[in-house]
Amino acid sequence: MTTTRPAPAVPAVRRTAAWRRRDRRWGWVFVGPQLIGMVLFILGPFVASLVLAFASWDGLTALKWVGLANFVDQLTDELLLKSIVNTLLIALITVPVGLALALLIAVALEKLRTRSLYLVLFFAPVVTSTVAVAMIWQQLFRADGVLSGFIASTFHIDPPDWLGDPHLALISVCIVTIWSSVGLNAVIFLAGLQGISPSLIEAAQLDGAGAWSLLTRIRMPLISPIIFFSTIVAFISSLQTFDTVFVLTADAGPDNATRTIVYHIYDLGFGRFEFGPSSAASVILLVLTLVITGLQFAAQKRFVHYESD
């Protein structure tokens, strides 16, 4: 009588290794599209801009290496210097004013029981196309627009030329930027305020703390990491201002009053087809962003308070 031997058992180590290989293959399948997109649309253009920054190329003729000439020309170009000043002014105006308004709105919304409608209204500009927002504000800033008509009828004075005056054009861009971004920061701050333990607020109130002391000495220090995060994001976003300027003001405003660094990069690359200087200006923008972000991280040690375990 013949007996059949049972099949040898597969070792557990071999089964685990096969499962890990199969799991790793599926991982690459899901991650692959993201990696391909990052290489094609982020790393590829980044490397190309670094290469073009040291070359002269108009998109048609042969590429010619020029070394650091593009950087020297850009750093001595008055248009780039004016663009840097305008961009920094936009950042220095919109970031503190926008974050302060967002914090006040968040504090006000925290006291409401039904705040859903207000959240939708404040957040609507965030999810609205920037081009559409700029076009609407362009109509408001017209000489016969709603804003100018309100000023003329209320104060009985000639309304200012919002987009034609070099001193007011940049302020107009700042107004639109603040209006379109305050909702996002308000929602973020509201989430941070709701995460504060009520026992801390009650203890401070029992000690006699008023509304202003609660805000400046209790709530703001507790959400300081959130404020720091919003400040970093807002500064980087302000340094990349382009579409609002492009739509709101024609040709970077009167006397290049609203010319930003990104608009300067666009004008060089797609207006004059000088891709070498345009890439050099983009590298300068990258360095400027890294420097400002580094300074903010260095300063956050004094102003940001993290909870200790």
C-alpha positions in Angstrom: 0.0 0.0 0.0 1.5 3.3 -1.1 1.2 6.4 1.0 1.4 10.0 -0.3 3.7 12.3 1.5 2.2 15.7 2.4 3.7 18.7 0.5 6.5 20.3 2.4 5.4 23.4 4.2 6.6 26.7 2.9 8.8 28.3 5.6 7.2 31.3 7.3 10.3 33.5 6.4 9.8 32.7 2.7 6.1 33.5 2.8 6.8 36.8 4.6 9.4 37.7 2.0 7.0 36.9 -0.9 4.3 39.0 0.7 6.7 41.9 1.2 7.8 41.8 -2.5 4.1 41.7 -3.6 3.2 44.5 -1.3 6.2 46.6 -2.5 5.2 46.1 -6.1 1.7 47.3 -5.4 3.2 50.3 -3.5 5.1 51.3 -6.5 2.0 51.0 -8.6 0.1 53.5 -6.5 3.1 55.8 -5.9 4.3 55.6 -9.5 1.9 58.2 -11.0 2.8 60.7 -8.4 6.5 60.2 -8.9 6.2 60.5 -12.6 4.2 63.7 -12.3 6.7 65.1 -9.8 9.6 64.3 -12.2 7.9 65.7 -15.2 6.3 68.8 -13.8 8.5 69.7 -10.8 12.0 68.2 -10.8 12.3 68.4 -14.6 11.4 72.1 -14.9 13.5 72.9 -11.8 16.7 71.3 -13.3 15.9 72.9 -16.7 15.7 76.3 -15.1 19.0 75.8 -13.3 20.6 74.9 -16.6 19.0 77.8 -18.5 20.1 80.3 -15.7 23.7 79.9 -17.0 22.9 80.0 -20.7 21.4 82.3 -23.3 18.5 80.8 -25.2 15.4 82.3 -27.0 13.7 79.0 -27.6 14.6 78.7 -31.2 18.4 79.2 -31.7 21.1 77.0 -30.2 21.8 77.2 -26.5 24.9 79.3 -25.6 26.6 79.1 -22.2 27.2 82.5 -20.6 28.2 81.5 -17.1 27.1 84.0 -14.4 26.3 86.8 -16.9 22.6 86.3 -16.4 22.8 86.7 -12.7 25.1 89.8 -13.0 22.7 91.4 -15.5 19.6 90.6 -13.3 21.1 91.8 -10.1 21.9 95.2 -11.7 18.6 95.4 -13.6 16.4 98.2 -12.2 13.3 96.3 -13.1 14.2 93.3 -11.0 15.2 95.5 -8.1 11.8 97.3 -8.4 10.1 93.9 -8.6 11.8 92.7 -5.4 10.8 95.9 -3.6 7.2 95.6 -4.8 7.0 92.0 -3.8 8.4 92.6 -0.4 5.9 95.5 0.1 3.1 93.2 -0.8 4.3 90.6 1.7 4.9 93.1 4.5 1.4 94.5 4.0 -0.7 91.5 3.3 0.8 89.0 5.7 0.4 90.9 9.1 -2.9 92.6 8.1 -4.4 89.4 6.7 -3.4 87.3 9.6 -4.6 89.9 12.1 -8.0 90.1 10.4 -8.2 86.3 10.2 -7.5 86.0 13.9 -10.2 88.5 14.8 -12.7 86.8 12.5 -11.8 83.4 14.1 -12.3 84.8 17.6 -15.7 86.3 16.6 -16.8 83.1 14.9 -15.8 81.0 18.0 -18.5 82.8 20.0 -21.2 81.9 17.6 -23.2 78.7 18.0 -24.2 78.5 14.3 -21.2 79.6 12.2 -21.6 77.4 9.1 -23.0 80.1 6.9 -20.3 82.6 7.9 -17.6 80.0 7.3 -18.9 79.4 3.8 -19.0 83.1 3.1 -15.5 83.7 4.3 -14.1 80.6 2.7 -15.8 81.2 -0.7 -13.0 83.5 -2.1 -10.4 80.9 -1.2 -11.9 78.3 -3.6 -12.8 80.8 -6.2 -10.5 81.2 -9.2 -8.0 84.0 -8.6 -8.6 85.2 -12.2 -12.3 85.6 -11.5 -11.6 87.4 -8.2 -9.3 89.8 -9.9 -11.7 90.5 -12.7 -14.5 91.3 -10.2 -12.3 93.6 -8.2 -11.1 95.2 -11.5 -14.7 96.3 -12.1 -15.1 97.5 -8.5 -11.9 99.7 -8.8 -13.1 101.3 -12.0 -13.8 105.1 -12.0 -17.5 104.3 -12.4 -17.4 101.2 -10.3 -19.3 100.5 -7.1 -16.4 101.4 -4.8 -15.7 104.7 -6.5 -19.4 105.5 -6.6 -19.7 104.8 -2.9 -16.8 107.1 -2.0 -18.1 109.9 -4.2 -21.7 109.7 -2.9 -20.7 109.3 0.8 -17.8 111.7 1.1 -18.6 114.0 -1.8 -15.1 113.9 -3.2 -13.6 112.6 -6.4 -12.9 108.9 -6.1 -9.2 107.9 -6.3 -7.8 106.3 -9.4 -7.2 102.9 -7.9 -5.5 101.2 -10.8 -4.1 104.3 -12.5 -2.3 105.9 -9.6 1.2 104.4 -9.0 0.8 104.8 -5.2 -2.6 103.2 -5.1 -2.2 100.4 -7.6 0.0 98.3 -5.2 -2.5 99.0 -2.4 -5.3 97.7 -4.6 -3.3 94.5 -5.2 -2.9 94.1 -1.4 -6.6 94.6 -0.8 -7.5 91.9 -3.3 -4.9 89.5 -1.8 -6.0 90.0 1.7 -9.7 89.6 0.8 -9.1 86.4 -1.1 -6.9 84.7 1.6 -8.4 85.8 4.9 -11.0 83.1 4.9 -8.4 80.2 4.8 -6.4 81.6 7.7 -9.6 82.3 9.7 -10.7 78.7 9.4 -7.2 77.5 10.4 -7.2 79.8 13.4 -10.7 78.8 14.4 -9.7 75.2 14.5 -6.7 76.1 16.7 -8.8 78.1 19.1 -11.4 75.3 19.4 -8.5 72.9 20.3 -7.7 74.9 23.5 -8.9 73.2 26.6 -11.8 75.1 28.2 -10.4 74.5 31.6 -7.5 76.8 30.8 -9.8 79.6 29.7 -12.0 79.2 32.8 -8.9 79.2 35.1 -7.7 82.5 33.5 -11.1 84.0 33.8 -11.3 83.1 37.5 -7.9 84.9 37.9 -9.5 88.0 36.5 -8.2 87.9 32.9 -10.2 90.0 30.5 -11.0 89.4 26.8 -7.8 91.1 25.6 -5.6 89.3 28.2 -7.2 86.0 27.2 -6.4 86.6 23.6 -2.9 88.0 23.9 -1.6 86.0 26.8 -3.5 82.7 26.7 -4.9 81.9 23.3 -2.3 83.4 21.0 0.6 81.7 22.8 -1.2 78.4 22.7 -1.9 78.6 18.9 1.5 80.2 18.2 2.6 77.1 16.2 -0.4 77.5 14.0 0.2 81.3 13.6 3.8 80.5 12.6 2.7 77.9 10.0 0.2 80.4 8.5 2.9 83.1 8.5 5.3 80.9 6.5 2.7 79.9 4.0 1.4 83.5 3.6 4.9 84.9 3.0 5.7 82.2 0.4 2.4 82.8 -1.3 3.0 86.6 -1.3 6.4 86.2 -2.9 4.7 84.3 -5.7 2.1 86.9 -6.5 1.4 86.9 -10.2 -2.1 86.2 -11.4 -3.7 89.0 -9.4 -1.3 91.5 -10.8 -1.6 90.1 -14.3 -5.4 90.4 -14.4 -5.9 93.4 -12.2 -3.4 95.8 -13.7 -2.3 96.0 -17.3 1.5 95.8 -18.0 2.3 95.7 -14.3 0.5 98.9 -13.5 1.5 102.5 -14.1 5.3 102.9 -14.0 5.7 99.2 -13.1 4.0 100.0 -9.7 2.7 96.4 -9.4 5.5 94.5 -11.0 6.4 91.5 -8.9 9.2 89.0 -9.2 7.1 86.3 -10.8 5.6 88.8 -13.2 9.2 89.9 -14.0 10.1 86.3 -14.7 7.0 85.8 -16.9 7.8 89.0 -18.8 11.4 88.0 -19.5 10.5 84.4 -20.5 7.3 84.7 -22.4 7.2 88.4 -23.3 10.8 88.8 -24.5 11.8 85.2 -24.9 14.9 85.7 -22.8 14.8 82.3 -21.0 18.3 82.6 -19.6 17.7 85.9 -17.6 14.2 84.6 -16.7 15.6 81.4 -15.2 18.3 83.5 -13.4 15.5 85.6 -11.9 13.6 82.5 -10.8 16.8 81.2 -9.0 17.1 84.6 -7.3 13.5 84.3 -6.2 14.2 80.8 -4.8 17.2 82.1 -2.8 15.1 85.0 -1.5 12.3 82.7 -0.4 14.8 80.4 1.4 16.5 83.3 3.1 13.2 84.8 4.4 11.9 81.4 5.5 15.2 80.7 7.2 14.9 84.0 9.1 11.4 83.1 10.2 12.5 79.7 11.5 15.3 81.4 13.4 13.0 83.9 14.9 10.3 81.4 15.8 12.4 80.1 18.8 11.5 83.3 20.7 7.8 83.6 19.7 6.5 80.1 19.2 5.6 78.0 22.2 5.3 74.3 21.8 3.5 72.1 24.4 5.9 69.9 26.3 4.9 66.3 26.9 
